[in-house]
Amino acid sequence: MGKYIVPIVIVALLLIFLVLQAFGIMVAIDVFGSNVFVKLFVFLIFAAIVTTLIVVLVQRLKEIKEDDEDDLDKY
């Protein structure tokens, strides 16, 4: 069970960091008066990073599950 917790915690921390970073960039864009396209571009970049993190997490959890099943077959 502990094998599942570590990847989830790491991804959760990265997601918190990315959300805070995106929020800071969006606030800076508002302060300096950039247009909507810059906001959209920044949003799409961060959305792609978040999506990638979640996909990789799901793949890693599947990989851990398969490794656990293979280990039981060896004995």
C-alpha positions in Angstrom: 0.0 0.0 0.0 2.9 2.4 0.7 4.1 2.0 -2.9 0.9 3.7 -4.0 1.1 6.6 -1.6 4.5 8.0 -2.6 3.7 8.7 -6.3 0.3 10.2 -5.3 1.9 12.5 -2.7 4.7 13.6 -5.2 2.1 14.4 -7.9 -0.1 16.2 -5.4 2.8 18.4 -4.3 3.8 19.1 -7.9 0.2 20.0 -8.7 0.0 22.4 -5.8 3.2 24.1 -6.9 2.0 24.4 -10.5 -1.4 25.8 -9.5 0.3 28.4 -7.3 2.8 29.2 -10.1 0.0 29.6 -12.7 -1.9 31.8 -10.3 1.1 34.0 -9.8 1.7 34.3 -13.6 -2.0 35.1 -14.2 -1.9 37.8 -11.5 1.3 39.3 -13.1 -0.4 39.2 -16.5 -3.3 41.2 -15.0 -1.0 43.7 -13.4 1.0 44.4 -16.5 -2.2 44.5 -18.7 -1.5 41.8 -21.2 -4.1 40.6 -23.6 -6.4 37.5 -23.4 -4.3 35.5 -25.8 -1.3 35.5 -23.4 -3.6 34.3 -20.6 -5.0 31.6 -22.8 -1.5 30.5 -23.9 -0.3 30.3 -20.2 -3.5 28.4 -19.3 -3.0 25.9 -22.1 0.6 25.3 -21.1 -0.2 24.6 -17.5 -3.2 22.5 -18.5 -1.0 20.4 -20.6 1.5 19.9 -17.8 -1.2 19.0 -15.3 -2.7 16.5 -17.8 0.7 14.9 -18.4 1.3 14.6 -14.7 -2.0 12.8 -14.1 -1.5 10.5 -17.1 2.0 9.5 -15.9 0.6 9.0 -12.3 -2.1 6.6 -13.6 0.5 4.7 -15.7 2.8 4.4 -12.7 0.1 3.1 -10.5 -0.8 0.5 -13.1 2.9 -0.4 -13.3 3.2 -0.8 -9.5 0.0 -3.0 -9.5 1.4 -5.2 -12.2 4.8 -5.6 -10.4 3.0 -6.6 -7.2 1.1 -9.3 -9.1 4.3 -10.6 -10.8 6.1 -10.8 -7.4 3.4 -13.0 -6.0 3.7 -15.4 -8.9 7.5 -15.9 -8.3 7.0 -17.6 -4.9 
